[in-house]
Amino acid sequence: MQVSLTLYADQLLQRMMSLGYRDPAQAIEVALAHMVESEMERDDSPEIIEWIRKEVAIGADRAEKGEFSTLSLDEIKAQVLLQHQQNLS
């Protein structure tokens, strides 16, 4: 397969080559592998979105039942840290 590179892509490839890759094919293969791994780790995967939807539904249900805290985020954080420290003791 042959691919035409833009000037910017060529500059990026040259930068990768300066890092020690033995040839452009190896540099492109490594870059594509990193890109695929990064895409797979994104938080907008269907599984993550479904998990978030379920968690939001649970939170909305609890809020409707009056099961919620009026503490600030900082107060909740302090409580969690305190409980964690007590569990370590």
VEXZAKE-530487 format. One line per 3 residues: number of its first residue (from 1); for each residue z, x, y of N, C-alpha, C, O. Coordinates in nm, 2 decimals. Atoms other than C-alpha are relative to their C-alpha. Example, Ala and Ser with C-alpha at 12.3 -4.5 7.8 and 13.67 -1.06 7.14 Angstrom:
BEGIN
1 = 0.00,0.09,-0.12,0.78,1.23,-0.45,0.00,0.09,0.12,0.07,0.19,0.12 ~ 0.00,-0.09,-0.11,0.71,1.37,-0.11,0.08,-0.08,0.11,0.09,-0.03,0.22
***
This chain:
BEGIN
1 = 0.00,0.09,-0.12,0.00,0.00,0.00,0.00,0.09,0.12,0.07,0.19,0.13 ~ 0.00,-0.08,-0.13,-0.08,0.13,0.35,0.05,-0.10,0.11,0.01,-0.22,0.11 ~ -0.06,0.08,-0.11,0.10,0.01,0.66,-0.03,0.08,0.13,-0.01,0.20,0.13
4 = 0.02,-0.06,-0.13,0.01,0.07,1.02,0.13,-0.01,0.07,0.19,-0.12,0.08 ~ -0.13,0.00,-0.07,0.32,0.17,1.22,-0.03,-0.01,0.15,-0.12,0.04,0.21 ~ 0.00,0.00,-0.15,0.38,0.09,1.59,0.05,0.13,0.04,0.11,0.21,-0.04
7 = -0.05,-0.13,-0.05,0.47,0.38,1.81,0.15,0.01,-0.02,0.20,0.11,-0.05 ~ -0.14,0.01,0.02,0.83,0.27,1.80,0.04,0.03,-0.14,0.13,0.11,-0.17 ~ -0.03,-0.02,0.14,0.84,0.25,1.42,-0.03,0.15,-0.04,0.05,0.21,-0.12
10 = 0.03,-0.14,0.03,0.67,0.59,1.40,0.11,0.10,0.06,0.15,0.19,-0.01 ~ -0.11,-0.09,-0.05,0.94,0.74,1.63,0.13,-0.02,-0.08,0.20,0.08,-0.11 ~ -0.11,0.01,0.09,1.21,0.59,1.41,-0.01,0.08,-0.13,0.08,0.14,-0.18
13 = 0.03,-0.07,0.12,1.05,0.73,1.11,0.02,0.15,0.02,0.07,0.23,-0.07 ~ -0.01,-0.14,-0.03,1.03,1.07,1.27,0.15,0.04,0.02,0.19,0.15,-0.03 ~ -0.14,-0.03,-0.01,1.40,1.05,1.35,0.07,0.01,-0.13,0.15,0.10,-0.16
16 = -0.06,0.00,0.14,1.48,0.97,0.99,-0.04,0.13,-0.07,0.03,0.19,-0.14 ~ 0.05,-0.12,0.06,1.26,1.27,0.88,0.09,0.12,0.05,0.11,0.21,-0.02 ~ -0.08,-0.12,-0.05,1.47,1.50,1.11,0.14,0.00,-0.06,0.20,0.10,-0.05
19 = -0.13,0.00,0.07,1.78,1.39,0.92,-0.01,0.06,-0.14,0.09,0.08,-0.21 ~ 0.01,-0.07,0.13,1.64,1.56,0.61,-0.07,-0.07,-0.11,-0.07,-0.02,-0.22 ~ 0.08,0.06,0.10,1.43,1.31,0.42,-0.12,0.08,-0.03,-0.18,0.14,0.06
22 = 0.11,-0.09,0.04,1.17,1.49,0.22,-0.14,-0.04,0.04,-0.23,0.04,0.06 ~ 0.13,0.05,-0.03,0.88,1.26,0.30,0.02,-0.14,0.06,0.12,-0.20,0.04 ~ -0.01,0.13,-0.06,0.81,0.94,0.49,0.02,-0.11,-0.10,0.09,-0.21,-0.07
25 = -0.02,0.11,0.10,0.80,0.73,0.17,0.14,-0.01,-0.03,0.20,-0.12,-0.05 ~ -0.14,0.00,0.03,1.15,0.83,0.09,0.08,-0.06,0.11,0.17,-0.14,0.09 ~ -0.07,0.05,-0.12,1.27,0.76,0.44,-0.01,-0.15,0.01,0.08,-0.23,0.04
28 = 0.03,0.15,-0.01,1.11,0.41,0.44,0.07,-0.07,-0.12,0.13,-0.18,-0.10 ~ -0.07,0.06,0.11,1.25,0.34,0.09,0.15,-0.02,0.03,0.21,-0.12,0.00 ~ -0.14,0.01,-0.03,1.60,0.42,0.20,0.03,-0.10,0.11,0.12,-0.18,0.10
31 = -0.01,0.10,-0.11,1.56,0.22,0.52,-0.01,-0.14,-0.05,0.07,-0.23,-0.01 ~ 0.02,0.13,0.06,1.43,-0.08,0.33,0.12,-0.04,-0.09,0.17,-0.16,-0.08 ~ -0.12,0.03,0.09,1.72,-0.06,0.08,0.12,-0.04,0.08,0.19,-0.13,0.05
34 = -0.11,0.04,-0.09,1.97,-0.06,0.36,-0.02,-0.13,0.07,0.08,-0.21,0.08 ~ 0.03,0.13,-0.07,1.80,-0.35,0.53,0.03,-0.12,-0.10,0.09,-0.22,-0.06 ~ -0.03,0.11,0.10,1.81,-0.56,0.21,0.15,-0.02,-0.03,0.19,-0.13,-0.04
37 = -0.14,0.01,0.02,2.17,-0.47,0.14,0.07,-0.07,0.12,0.16,-0.16,0.10 ~ -0.06,0.06,-0.12,2.26,-0.57,0.50,-0.03,-0.15,0.01,0.06,-0.23,0.04 ~ 0.03,0.14,0.00,2.08,-0.90,0.47,0.08,-0.08,-0.10,0.12,-0.19,-0.08
40 = -0.08,0.07,0.10,2.26,-0.98,0.15,0.15,-0.02,0.03,0.21,-0.10,-0.02 ~ -0.15,0.01,-0.03,2.60,-0.92,0.31,0.02,-0.09,0.12,0.13,-0.10,0.17 ~ -0.01,0.08,-0.12,2.53,-1.14,0.61,0.09,-0.13,-0.03,0.09,-0.18,-0.14
43 = -0.09,0.11,0.01,2.78,-1.42,0.67,-0.07,-0.14,0.00,0.00,-0.24,0.00 ~ 0.07,0.13,0.00,2.51,-1.69,0.69,-0.07,-0.04,-0.13,-0.17,-0.11,-0.12 ~ 0.06,0.04,0.13,2.43,-1.71,0.32,0.04,-0.14,-0.02,0.14,-0.19,0.03
46 = -0.03,0.14,0.03,2.42,-2.06,0.18,0.14,-0.02,-0.05,0.20,-0.12,-0.03 ~ -0.13,0.01,0.06,2.74,-1.99,-0.01,0.11,0.00,0.10,0.20,-0.07,0.10 ~ -0.10,-0.02,-0.11,2.93,-1.88,0.30,0.00,-0.13,0.09,0.10,-0.18,0.12
49 = 0.01,0.12,-0.08,2.80,-2.17,0.50,0.07,-0.12,-0.07,0.14,-0.20,0.00 ~ -0.06,0.11,0.07,2.91,-2.42,0.23,0.15,0.02,0.00,0.22,-0.08,0.01 ~ -0.14,-0.02,0.00,3.25,-2.26,0.21,0.06,-0.03,0.14,0.17,-0.09,0.15
52 = -0.05,0.03,-0.14,3.29,-2.28,0.59,0.00,-0.15,0.02,0.10,-0.21,0.08 ~ 0.00,0.15,-0.01,3.19,-2.65,0.58,0.12,-0.06,-0.07,0.18,-0.15,-0.02 ~ -0.11,0.05,0.08,3.45,-2.72,0.31,0.13,0.03,0.08,0.22,-0.06,0.08
55 = -0.12,-0.03,-0.07,3.72,-2.54,0.51,0.02,-0.08,0.12,0.13,-0.12,0.16 ~ -0.01,0.08,-0.12,3.64,-2.72,0.83,0.03,-0.14,-0.04,0.11,-0.21,0.03 ~ -0.03,0.13,0.05,3.65,-3.05,0.64,0.15,-0.01,-0.03,0.21,-0.11,0.00
58 = -0.14,0.00,0.04,3.99,-2.96,0.50,0.09,0.00,0.13,0.18,-0.08,0.14 ~ -0.07,-0.01,-0.12,4.11,-2.87,0.85,-0.01,-0.13,0.08,0.10,-0.17,0.14 ~ 0.02,0.13,-0.08,3.97,-3.19,1.01,0.09,-0.11,-0.07,0.15,-0.19,0.00
61 = -0.08,0.10,0.07,4.14,-3.40,0.74,0.15,0.02,0.02,0.22,-0.08,0.05 ~ -0.14,-0.03,-0.03,4.47,-3.23,0.79,0.04,-0.03,0.15,0.15,-0.09,0.17 ~ -0.03,0.03,-0.14,4.45,-3.27,1.17,0.01,-0.15,0.02,0.10,-0.20,0.09
64 = -0.01,0.14,-0.01,4.38,-3.64,1.13,0.13,-0.05,-0.06,0.18,-0.16,-0.01 ~ -0.13,0.04,0.06,4.70,-3.66,0.92,0.12,0.05,0.08,0.23,0.03,0.04 ~ -0.11,-0.05,-0.08,4.90,-3.48,1.18,0.05,0.13,-0.05,0.16,0.18,-0.01
67 = -0.05,-0.12,0.07,4.93,-3.17,0.96,-0.07,0.12,0.07,-0.16,0.18,0.02 ~ 0.06,-0.11,-0.07,4.86,-2.90,1.22,0.11,0.07,0.08,0.22,0.01,0.10 ~ -0.09,-0.08,-0.08,5.04,-2.63,1.42,-0.03,-0.01,0.15,-0.15,-0.01,0.19
70 = 0.02,-0.01,-0.14,5.09,-2.63,1.79,0.02,0.15,0.05,0.02,0.17,0.17 ~ -0.02,-0.14,-0.03,5.15,-2.25,1.78,-0.13,0.06,0.05,-0.24,0.02,0.01 ~ 0.12,-0.08,-0.04,4.92,-2.01,1.96,-0.04,0.09,-0.11,0.03,0.11,-0.20
73 = 0.05,-0.10,0.10,4.71,-1.76,1.77,0.10,0.12,-0.01,0.12,0.17,-0.12 ~ -0.09,-0.11,0.00,4.95,-1.49,1.88,0.13,-0.03,-0.07,0.18,0.06,-0.14 ~ -0.12,0.04,0.07,5.25,-1.68,1.75,-0.02,-0.01,-0.15,0.07,0.03,-0.22
76 = 0.03,0.01,0.14,5.09,-1.75,1.42,-0.01,0.14,-0.06,0.04,0.17,-0.17 ~ 0.02,-0.14,0.04,4.99,-1.38,1.39,0.14,0.06,-0.02,0.17,0.13,-0.12 ~ -0.13,-0.06,0.01,5.35,-1.28,1.46,0.08,-0.05,-0.12,0.15,0.03,-0.19
79 = -0.06,0.06,0.11,5.48,-1.52,1.20,-0.05,0.06,-0.13,0.03,0.09,-0.22 ~ 0.06,-0.06,0.13,5.24,-1.39,0.93,0.04,0.14,-0.02,0.07,0.18,-0.13 ~ -0.04,-0.14,0.01,5.32,-1.03,1.01,0.15,0.01,-0.04,0.18,0.09,-0.12
82 = -0.14,0.00,0.03,5.69,-1.10,0.99,0.02,-0.04,-0.15,0.10,0.03,-0.22 ~ -0.01,0.04,0.14,5.65,-1.28,0.65,-0.05,0.11,-0.09,0.01,0.14,-0.19 ~ 0.06,-0.11,0.08,5.44,-0.99,0.52,0.11,0.11,0.00,0.13,0.17,-0.11
85 = -0.10,-0.11,0.00,5.71,-0.74,0.63,0.12,-0.04,-0.09,0.17,0.05,-0.16 ~ -0.11,0.05,0.09,5.98,-0.95,0.46,-0.03,0.01,-0.14,0.05,0.04,-0.23 ~ 0.04,-0.01,0.14,5.78,-0.96,0.14,0.00,0.14,-0.05,0.01,0.16,-0.17
88 = 0.00,-0.14,0.04,5.75,-0.58,0.14,0.14,0.05,-0.02,0.16,0.15,-0.09 ~ -0.14,-0.04,0.01,6.13,-0.55,0.17,0.06,-0.03,-0.14,0.18,0.00,-0.16
***
